[in-house]
């Protein structure tokens, strides 16, 4: 399999690398400590096309492919995982579902302002008592008697970009009696500026602290009927299709933070001396370096494979669920392994906030949790291999 990058792909990677190291890396520590949402950076990323890399140009995006997306995501995450999380939501969780299932009118109205970076998007699936088991959600959407709108009531939790989002893709039950339960779920396009929408507490997170996360509430929110995404009862299918795409982005994010930690460890192993020689001369440090490098390169190939499978979907009609789950599982666990080893290599300095190593460690953990935990990825992979539905 030839993974030689095209000139266009090389260009987006170099542009992302230059921007990430020049604009994001110098302020990443500030945003991590303050917990502020990095809106000025996001605006610039929108202007450069990073908030809609795979979005067609007619809808305000860059019109590039899935490989270009993971290359850019990797470079942004190397500088700051929190910023790459915001980028991931706009590109994958929000825009991908609308581009795949929406009408042309919906794409023009709902994707264009997000892909350009003028507005922020969010994806609202998780609830306080409904995480991995999405079919048990309690948020309800009841169609009005005249059929002009849906009245939505309920609460969602752990909504990335929720405090600042202008538009959301929401999943709610339109048929609470449907069996199996997931067949009663529908998807809606939500304008957060309309009455009946409110935000709750902002989560005090371990990592990705500049990526704002909160609860959102719906209290008799009136959603116009034309804002139904797809058809009634298609919500679960839409959610899972979106997560396939999102997991590839998270895998690239995990690769980025792993590379940042690895490169810092290489420099430290060459420069730090103990017992009269660089610590990189010791066999135990060399073992760590070898294992870190091997896992990073294996992750990269799995991510490229998943991205290529995604690109082939339009012609084949096949899902790429397994490839995405494998990439996400391996890359996220690689991120945790590599950042852990990086802390060990740096010793006390790895535990200190004077260096970004401890931030890499904190940020890496979320990649094993959101968009499907490692346990869920293993379940998805095994069920697909066994033919269990």
Buried (B, 14 or more C-beta within 10 A) or exposed (E): EEEEBEEBBEBBBEBBBEBBEEBBBEBBBEBBEEBBBBEEBBEBBBEBBBBBBBBBEEBBBBBBBBBBBBBBBBBBBBBBBBBBBBBBBBBBBBBBBBBBBBEEEBBBBBBBBBBBBBBBBBBBBBBEEBBEEBBEBBBBBBBEEEEEBBBBBBBBBBBBBBBBBBBBBBBBBBBEEBEEBBBBBBBBBBBBEEEBBEBBEBBEBEBBBBBBBBBBBBEEBBBEEEBBBBEBBBBBBBBBBBBBBBBBBBBBBBBBBBBBBBEBBBEBBEEBEEEEEBBBBBEEBEEBBEBBBEBBEEBBEBBBBBBBBBBEBEEEEEBBBBBBBBBBBBBBBBBBBBBBBBBBBBEEBBBEEEBBBBBBBBBBBBBBBBBBBBEBBBBBBEBBEEEEE
